[in-house]
Structures are given as structure tokens and as C-alpha cells.
Amino acid sequence: MIIPHSQTKVNTKVLPGVVKNWSARKSWLQTLLSAFTFGILSSITTTTPVLGAEGIEFFYPPFGEFSISTASLEVFAKEGKITKEFSFYAKRVPPQQLAQLRNFLQTRFNVTPTLVSQFSYSAIGENLLKRLGELLLTEARQNGFYALRSALILGAADSEGLTVVNVIRRYPSPTIRLNLSETQGIIGSLSELLQKRDAVVVVLKQIAETEAGNQASTDFSKQPDLRRAGSFRFSKQTLTLNDNSRSRRFEADLYLPQTATKTQNTQKPPFPVIVISHGVAEDRQTFAYVAQHLASYGFAVAVLEHPGSDAKKFEQYFAGLASPPQATELINRPLDVKFLLDELQRFSETNPTFKGQLNLQQVGAIGHSLGGYTVLTSAGATINFEQIRKDCYPNRSLNLSVFLQCRAGDLQADNYPLQDQRIKAVMALNPLGSTILGQEGFRQIQVPVMLVGGSQDIFTPAVPEQIRPFTWLQTQNKYLVLIENGTHFSTVDKINPNTGLLPVPPSLIGPDPAIAHSYVNALSLVFFQTHLINQQQYRPYLSASYAKFISQAPLNLSLVQSFTAEQFAQIFNGTYPQSGTSKSQPTLNTP
């Protein structure tokens, strides 16, 4: 089967490096184009039922309307045989792509009927299925939402597990009609976004090289390795917190420094405090490695667990024992941070264990994914209801995180008091915020900010969620960190690809997360030493040259302090100066 390439024209003259990068991805995109009819189901995902789809029909100019029977697809998937009917399409697809298509058709998605049902009946799940239903229509050319929901649940209950062929077999319509024009439009937009993402990555690497060249030379090989643990011993205590005003009970692990083992470390109590906020379906263990690293350098670190969106909540939700996370979680999370700090303040004044140990006037915060949104709002970012209305009604985005951000549309538009003035600096890992915060929301932040993204993050994509928002920040001290080939889970710990609540396949975890963990340890330390407690001896580490020094393949690291909205627009308009010209070097305004 062939699905025609998009006719969308993309400027390939942005940068020579982009063209080379793009050529390497061309084969992958062709495979995606060929398999999109089936592959679109994989993001949410035999006995033959009495009523099931017998085939897929689509209009393929200039040949007209064609169909592929489910039986032909099943024979191809299970036996590798190409029927006479299927040969029309198969001979137009390169052998490698055909093999990839067969492998995909055979793939079993290890999800339970309960999980599929719970997700498909949630607000986010319904919106996603309705969007897919615009592409996969019923025989009557109606949105395939209800048919998809039924087919996915029944397919997951099958003894052979959820496969693409089983979903087609369970689809309660004699024919699945592919809305090819809409599909091609999406693929065209996706291919353009991928190409421009590559262009942005190339430009950021160029800027990082320029900044490194302009910075004072430091031989980091002769300096302490900040990726290694510091000299403080520390204790860990689990606190149980009850916010009766919100009927909210949650726990937090407090890592409290004790004494330094080396005399040169002069930091003494009260210790500056760092709060860590996890992402969706994560918990207090997800970033324990960062907490321990910072505690070893004399920071008191509180890692809280948000009860409405943590791993336990999702485990109950997928087991059918709890309702799905509510839109109010977008408000409760930053309020959890505020309540935690209030309780730590109270403990430091009344509890002998903590008395005189905690400096609640020097507080930093780290957050991942939805936790990144959490700490950004705690630092002053505001919810942008005008942007939410613009982006979500309807939601036509290819950015998966926008489905989550659009949940804010269920909230009453109000000026929620989410900021905590005690927070003086924030580090957001793979945060989301392009819609829920928007430009105006990001502009409200006045404290130092470090945004960290991965170039291969498909859940909170780097370009719309970290790189462009970086250009919106008005704070004087801001840093953009890009982990090339990094994914949404590169910085996350305690992930087992074969077990656990939400098994994450190795392809989504990405290569060698230990490298990314070392980056987070080192950069969080130098960021908070510099901007939270004003230890200026750490400032040389907070630079493009230090990022270059610790960078390791395949997760190459870039850090920039200057990337403007104008440069971003030039890349997307195809007008950014090419390398080798007199204007090849970006204009820098490095503080």
C-alpha cells in the first residue's frame, strides 16, 4: 500500500546541516507515510466478531478509490504472503518499508481492556479518539470515535492481545474509510515540523559553540567534577502532610544535610531548600537521585508526591478503583508546593529536629513534565485562559501535551494565586506550557529559569514546549539546555521497560539515561549555587563551555543563554542566515 507524500513545500535551504539531517530521516518518514493508516492506532494501543471491518477504503489520486481487505492484511502480517489484491500496493513500497509494516502489524500492545476502557472514557482519551475518528471514518462516512473505542477495548480483551489487525477485525463497521486528504495534511504538517525541529537544533548548537568561544577559558578538567557526590552526609525523613482546606493528604521525602566530611566546605545551616515536583504517573523515587546529589552539597531537598496525578493514583485509575485525574490538579499541584513550604516553615520553628535547619527564604524548585508546569507556576507563570480558548476549541495540534493542557479549559477562568514568593529559581525538565501558560504566562516569571528539553521528546516536544517558550521569558537570567537525542524519559530514574505501572519501551526511554542523569546533577547544582545562594565560584560552570566539556555522545549537550524570538521566526520562515555567509554567526546578547 502507498500513501502519497504530502505536497507541503518546505524550505530546505535553512542550513546545510539540516538538509543532511533531513535526508537521514527521509526513509523513516516514507515508512510513516506508508503505514500511517495503521500506525495512528499505536499511540493508544482472534476471534473474528460477527460484525467487523472487512477492509479499508481510501481515495488515491489519480487512480481513484481502492480498498484493502482485512484478510489480505492478516495473511501478510502472520505469514508474510502478499495476496494478488495486496500486490498492487506492496510492489510500490521498498522492501525495507514493507518489512517494517509487517513488523508493525504483528506488534502486540501490552495493555489491558480496563486500561483501554478507562483511558478511552477519560476527557483526554475521548478528545484523542475523536481526533483519530476524523481520519478513520465508518462506512457511512461518520466520525469513527465510537467504533474505535469499541474496537480497542475488544481487541485488548482478545487472547492474542491488542494488534492493529485485531482492532480492524473488531471495528463495528463493514468498512473503514480513510480520510486520506486529512491524513495527508497531518503528515505534511508533521514532516515540516520535524524538519524545522532539526533546523532549530542545528542553530542552537551553533549558538552554543559561539557562546563557548566567547567565554573566559576554564580548564574544567582541573576543577572538581560536579557530577560526583559532594561531601555532606544527609538523612532522609518521610513527612505526611494534611491540607484540610483542600482535603488533600500527601507525603514528601526530606533529604537533610548533616555534616560535611571535608573541611573546605563552609556551608552551614540553615540550609537552602529545593523542592522537586514529579510528572504524571511518577512518584517520589523518580528524581531521588537528584535529591541525593544536591543534599550531598548542602541543600535540604523536599521531594513531594502529588496525590491526584502520581503513580499510585494512576494505578488505582487503571484498575477501575478511582476516577481519572481532574482538571483541578492543574491548580492543586502548585498549591501542594505552597503547602509543603508552609509546613516546612512551621517545622523549622517548632520541631526540634528541623529547628534552625531550613532556610525558607532561599527556595529553588525542580519539576519534570507536568511537574515542570508546576514549578513554573510556583515561580510566577500564570494560566492563560485566552490562549487555551484559542488552541483548544478546537484542538488541531500535533503536540500530544496540548491534549493535557486543554484540560485547563474545564477550569473556571480566574486569576489563581499559584505563585510562592519564597521560590527564587526554577529548573524545569521537559515542561509543558505552550498553551496553558502561553507567551503572557511565561512573561510573568521574574526569577532565574533553566529550561531543559530533549530533541526526541514526543510527549512535550522541545520546540513548542521549551525552545520557543525560552524566547518568551523576560527574566534576566535564563538558560536553555538541549539534550540531543534525549527523550521525555531520559532524565527520569526508576523506569523498567518490562514491568511497572506504565511500561515504557526502550525506544521511548532512549539511549543511556545515566548520561542525562549526570547532566541534571551537575547543572542543577551549578544553577542553584549561582542563583539561589550567590556562590559566584560556580558561575563559570553555568555556561556553554562547561556543557560542552561534560557532553557525551549520543546525548550531546548544548546550553545557550541567548536565543531570540526573531531567530526562532527566521528559522521557521526559512530566512535564517546560512553557515558560510557573512551573516552566519547569530547575534548574541549574552548577559
Secondary structure, DSSP 8 states (H G I E B T S, - for coil): -------------S-HHHHHHHHHHHHHHHHHHHHHHHHTTTTT-----SS---EEEEEETTTEEEEEEHHHHHHHHHH----HHHHHHHTTS-HHHHHHHHHHHH--B---HHHHHHHHTSHHHHHHHHHHHTTEE-TTS---HHHHHHHHHHHHHSTT-B-HHHHHHH-SSSEEEE-HHHHHHHHHHHHHHHHHHHHHHHHHHHHHHHHHHHS----GGGS--TTS--SEEEEEEEEEEEEGGGTEEEEEEEEEEEEESSTT----SSEEEEEEE--TTB-TTTTHHHHHHHHTTT-EEEEE--TTTBHHHHHHHHTTSS----TTHHHHHHHHHHHHHHHHHHHHHH-TTTTTTEEEEEEEEEEETHHHHHHHHHTT----HHHHHHHHTT---S-HHHHHHGGGGGS---------TTEEEEEEES---TTTTHHHHHHT--S-EEEEEETT-SSS-HIIIIIHHHHH---SSEEEEEETT--TTTT--S--TTSSSS---HHHH-S-HHHHHHHHHHHHHHHHHHHTS--GGGGGGSSHHHHHHH-BTTB-EEEES---HHHHHHHHHT-S--TTSTT-S------
